[in-house]
Structures are given as structure tokens and as C-alpha cells.
Amino acid sequence: MLTVASLSPGALHARLAGPGLRLRTGRFGVCLQADVASVTAGIGQLYGDYPLLDEADFTDFNLKLVRPLSPRRWLRPQVRLECDGYDVYQPMPLQHAFPIFEWGLNWCVSGRAHRYLIVHAAVLERGGRAVILPAPPGSGKSTLTAALAGKGGWRLLSDELTMIDLESGLVVPNPRPISLKNASIDIIRAYVPDAVLSEPVRDTQKGTVAHMRAPGQAVQRAGDSAIPAWIVFPHYQAGAATTLEALPRAATFMELAGNSFNYSILGAAGFDALGRVIEAAAGFRFRYSALDEALDTFARLDDFIR
């Protein structure tokens, strides 16, 4: 199967600026239209391993980055994102176009893919078992995820969206670039020197943002689901000792439900799916300040299989 990397930069931009680039990300078909140079650069740099789709293939999400035709387009050019013809965000600065695509695709999946229970959490796999990392912004979740995927021997399933199949209870991969913000960008550049990171985009609604390319193995194995084995709520605290504290099942259930995008929408199916995850996986609260110690702790998670 052809991948995005099989296209020359010119051919890639022609597709994006014309009928759209059709590619597969995890279980989803995506068509993206964007006549924006920074988006062509970002897709070429970070999505080279992703399979291309044929014109006849179904796409779940049809995204278009549009430059508004207002007088300010000459002084402060903007861009807005449409999904299936509907606006997703208000116009934002043109230089934010690639992060807007990433955020918009997350929005599409979390808001529409209700055949899965979707939790706002990173998730990685090792030995067929998945560790789920739910955490709010600023917790160090993505920094930890990038270190585990880039240096810790874990397979990236997702940086943002943990998808639980409602029938099997397995974690379904959705590997995409890892979003890094502010100080995390330089931390990961130094800690994972062979990682491919996009150029930082400054002054976004999330501060300075860059994206780390998902490891090729993660993209190639996007069809391989995993058994939920651990639920770890991480929190970075400068100077803190590394601690891993076991959580009762009831507390783990409530916190995981609170991090879910569609738990209430799914009703009984969501309750049953979340209950099966809690039965299968051990819950922990994790505090860390040093990535080496964090990776050592995660290397020993097999000692805590339920």
C-alpha cells in the first residue's frame, strides 16, 4: 500500500490544495484539503508512514482549512477549519494551521466515534497490554508519553484519545503525532535526540506547540489492539520524588469516567465498557520529576498486573 511518503512535496501539496489528501489514521479514513504551505510541510514531515486511500475509499472525516476572504487577510491572515462543511473553530492565525488540523481531527474523533468509549488519555502498549494515562493539561502526560514511546520501549497507541471497543473491551490504536507544549519541546528534543519534531508554533491558545512524529512501528501496527492492564494518573512536579500509589477501583472508575468524552452519551453501554476496563486494569496515581525514574517505574509495571 502506498504511503504519504511516496508523494513528492509538489504532489503532496497538489493533493492538499486540490481534491484533498486521503489517508488512513488508525481506524479512520480522513480527507484533508489545505492550500497552506505549513500544513504541507507538517504532513510531509510527520505523516509519511500513513497509508494513502483510493478515491473510492470511504472517509470518516472530511476536513478543510479555509482562508477567510476578509480585508484582514492581507495584514493578519487567518484560517478556519471545516468538518463536512461545518465550522469547527473560529478563524485563527494562519501560522497556527497545522496545530488546528491536529486539534480538529481530535475533535472529530471524540465527538463522533461513538462505537468506542473515548477517554481523554494517552495510551501505550507493551507485550499486548496497554497502560492508560488520563490527565489534565499541564500534568506532564504528553512529555511522559513521548519519552515512553521514543525511549522506553512502549508502542504508542494514542497521545490524546484512548478508544475502548464496546464489544471486546480492547484498546483500539489511534496513533498520531504527539503534541508537546512549551518547555516539553526542548525536554524531549534532548531526551529523545532521534525524535522528529515539527517546527514550534508560538502564541497558540495552548502556548508554544510542536508535534513529535509517531514511531513508524506504531503506525504500521495500528490494527493491533491491546488489553487494558494499567490505568495510571500521572502528575509532573518539579523536584518531587517518584511515587506510584495504588488506587481503589471505585476511585479509578470515577476519575476515568470524568475524563471520558462520551461516557454519558453511551449510557449503559458506556457504563459496562468502563466497568470491564476497571475489572481488568490496576489503577495508580503517579508522581514524577525525572524521566529516567519514570521510565524505570513503567518498566516494572508487569509486577502490578491484576
C-alpha positions in Angstrom: 0.0 0.0 0.0 1.3 3.5 -0.9 2.0 5.9 1.9 2.2 9.7 2.2 6.0 9.4 1.9 5.5 8.1 -1.7 4.4 11.5 -2.8 6.8 14.2 -3.8 6.4 17.6 -1.9 4.8 19.0 -5.1 2.4 16.1 -5.5 1.5 16.2 -1.8 0.7 20.0 -1.9 -1.3 19.5 -5.2 -3.5 16.9 -3.4 -3.9 19.1 -0.3 -4.6 22.2 -2.3 -6.9 20.4 -4.8 -9.2 17.4 -4.3 -7.7 16.6 -0.9 -5.2 14.2 0.7 -7.0 10.9 1.5 -5.2 8.9 4.2 -5.8 6.4 7.0 -5.1 7.2 10.6 -5.8 4.2 12.8 -9.3 3.0 12.2 -10.4 6.3 10.4 -10.3 7.5 6.9 -9.5 11.2 6.6 -9.7 13.6 3.7 -7.8 16.9 4.2 -7.9 19.9 1.9 -5.5 22.7 2.8 -3.7 25.2 0.4 -1.3 26.2 3.2 2.4 25.6 2.9 2.9 24.9 6.7 0.3 22.1 6.5 2.0 20.5 3.5 5.3 20.7 5.5 3.8 19.2 8.6 2.0 16.4 6.8 5.1 15.6 4.9 7.3 15.6 8.0 5.0 13.7 10.4 2.6 11.6 8.3 5.0 9.9 5.9 4.2 6.4 7.2 0.5 6.7 6.9 -1.3 4.8 4.2 -3.0 6.6 1.3 -6.6 5.9 0.4 -8.1 5.5 -3.0 -10.7 7.9 -4.4 -13.3 5.2 -3.9 -12.5 4.6 -0.3 -14.8 5.9 2.4 -13.6 8.7 4.6 -15.0 9.2 8.1 -13.9 12.8 8.4 -13.6 15.4 5.6 -11.6 18.4 6.8 -10.9 21.6 5.1 -8.6 24.5 6.2 -10.0 27.7 4.6 -8.6 31.2 4.5 -11.4 33.7 5.1 -11.8 36.3 2.3 -11.9 39.3 4.6 -9.8 42.5 4.2 -7.5 41.4 7.1 -6.2 38.5 5.0 -3.5 40.9 3.7 -2.3 42.1 7.1 -3.1 39.3 9.6 -4.1 36.3 7.5 -6.3 33.8 9.2 -7.5 30.2 8.7 -10.6 28.3 9.9 -11.3 24.6 10.0 -14.4 23.0 8.5 -15.5 19.4 9.0 -18.0 18.1 6.5 -18.8 21.7 5.6 -19.4 22.9 9.2 -17.1 25.3 11.0 -15.2 23.6 13.9 -13.3 26.7 15.2 -13.5 30.4 14.8 -10.8 31.8 12.5 -7.3 31.7 14.0 -3.9 33.0 12.8 -2.7 31.3 9.6 0.6 30.2 11.2 -1.5 28.0 13.5 -2.9 26.0 10.7 -1.1 22.7 11.3 -2.0 22.5 15.1 -5.5 23.5 14.2 -5.7 20.4 11.9 -4.4 18.2 14.7 -6.9 19.6 17.3 -9.7 19.4 14.8 -9.2 15.8 14.0 -9.2 15.0 17.7 -12.4 16.9 18.0 -14.0 14.9 15.2 -13.0 11.6 16.7 -14.0 12.4 20.3 -17.3 13.9 19.2 -18.4 11.3 16.6 -16.8 7.9 17.0 -19.4 6.6 19.5 -18.8 3.0 18.6 -16.0 3.4 21.1 -15.8 4.6 24.7 -13.4 7.5 24.3 -11.3 8.8 27.2 -9.1 11.9 27.2 -5.9 9.9 27.9 -2.7 8.8 26.3 -2.3 5.1 25.9 0.7 2.8 25.1 1.3 -0.9 24.8 3.9 -3.4 25.7 3.6 -7.2 25.4 0.0 -6.9 24.3 -1.0 -4.9 27.5 -2.0 -1.3 27.5 -1.3 1.5 30.0 -3.9 4.3 30.0 -2.7 7.7 31.1 -5.6 10.1 31.8 -4.5 13.6 32.9 -5.5 17.3 32.6 -3.3 19.7 30.7 -0.1 20.6 32.5 0.3 17.2 34.1 3.3 16.1 32.0 1.2 13.4 30.2 2.5 14.1 26.7 6.1 14.5 27.8 5.9 11.2 29.6 4.2 9.6 26.6 6.9 10.9 24.2 9.6 9.5 26.5 7.9 6.1 26.8 7.3 5.8 23.0 10.6 7.2 22.0 13.0 5.7 24.5 11.1 3.4 26.9 10.2 0.5 24.6 6.4 1.1 24.6 4.2 1.3 21.4 2.2 4.4 21.0 -1.5 3.8 20.6 -2.5 7.4 21.1 -1.4 10.6 22.8 -4.8 12.1 23.4 -7.7 9.6 22.9 -8.0 6.2 24.4 -10.6 4.3 22.5 -12.2 1.2 24.1 -14.1 -1.1 21.8 -17.6 -1.5 23.3 -17.9 -5.2 22.4 -14.4 -6.6 23.0 -13.2 -4.2 25.7 -9.9 -3.9 24.0 -8.0 -0.6 23.5 -8.1 0.3 19.8 -5.0 2.1 18.4 -5.2 5.6 17.0 -1.5 6.6 16.6 -0.9 10.2 15.6 1.8 12.8 16.3 2.4 13.6 20.0 1.5 17.1 20.9 4.2 18.8 23.0 3.9 22.3 24.6 6.2 24.9 25.9 9.1 23.5 28.0 8.3 19.9 27.0 9.5 20.6 23.4 13.2 21.2 24.4 13.0 18.4 27.1 12.0 15.8 24.5 14.5 17.1 21.9 17.2 16.5 24.5 15.8 13.2 25.9 14.9 11.6 22.7 17.5 13.0 20.3 16.4 10.9 17.3 12.8 12.0 17.6 11.4 14.0 14.6 9.7 17.2 15.8 7.9 19.8 13.8 8.9 23.5 14.0 7.4 25.1 17.1 4.3 27.2 16.6 4.2 30.1 19.0 1.3 32.1 20.6 -1.4 29.4 20.1 -4.2 29.0 22.6 -2.0 26.4 24.2 1.2 28.3 24.2 4.1 27.2 22.0 3.3 23.9 20.3 5.3 21.3 18.4 4.4 17.7 17.3 6.6 14.6 17.6 6.3 12.1 14.7 4.7 8.8 15.8 7.2 5.9 15.6 6.8 4.0 12.3 6.1 0.8 14.2 3.1 2.4 15.9 1.6 3.4 12.6 2.3 0.0 10.9 0.7 -1.8 13.8 -2.4 0.4 14.0 -4.6 -2.6 13.5 -3.3 -4.4 16.6 -5.5 -3.8 19.7 -4.3 -4.3 23.3 -5.7 -5.5 26.6 -6.1 -2.7 29.2 -3.8 -3.6 32.1 -3.0 -0.4 34.0 -4.6 3.0 34.5 -2.0 5.5 35.7 -2.9 9.1 36.5 0.4 11.0 36.0 1.4 14.3 37.6 4.7 16.1 37.0 6.0 18.1 39.9 9.4 19.7 39.8 11.8 18.2 42.4 9.2 15.6 43.5 10.2 12.0 44.4 8.9 9.3 42.1 5.9 7.6 43.6 3.4 5.1 42.4 0.3 4.8 44.7 -2.4 2.2 44.2 -5.9 3.5 43.8 -9.2 1.7 44.8 -11.4 0.5 42.0 -14.2 2.9 42.8 -11.9 6.0 42.7 -10.3 4.8 39.5 -13.8 4.3 37.9 -15.0 7.8 38.9 -11.8 9.5 37.7 -11.8 7.6 34.4 -15.4 8.4 33.8 -14.7 12.1 34.5 -12.1 12.0 31.8 -14.3 10.4 29.2 -15.8 12.4 26.3 -18.8 10.2 25.6 -19.4 8.1 28.8 -22.8 9.8 29.4 -23.8 9.7 25.8 -23.3 5.9 25.6 -25.4 5.2 28.7 -25.5 1.6 29.8 -23.0 0.6 27.1 -20.5 3.1 28.4 -21.0 2.0 32.0 -20.5 -1.6 31.0 -17.4 -0.9 28.9 -15.8 1.2 31.7 -16.6 -1.4 34.3 -14.8 -4.1 32.2 -11.8 -1.8 32.0 -11.7 -1.3 35.7 -12.1 -5.0 36.3 -9.1 -5.8 34.0 -6.8 -2.9 34.9 -5.0 -1.9 38.1 -5.3 1.8 39.0 -2.5 4.1 40.2 -1.6 7.7 40.9 1.9 8.5 39.7 4.1 11.5 40.6 7.4 12.2 39.0 10.0 14.8 38.2 12.8 12.8 36.5 12.1 11.0 33.2 14.7 8.3 33.8 13.0 7.3 37.1 9.6 7.4 35.4 10.7 5.0 32.7 12.2 2.7 35.3 8.9 2.7 37.1 6.9 1.9 33.9 9.4 -0.9 33.1 8.3 -2.6 36.3 4.5 -2.4 35.7 4.4 -6.1 35.0 4.7 -6.6 38.7 1.3 -4.9 39.1 -0.9 -6.9 36.7 -4.4 -7.5 38.1 
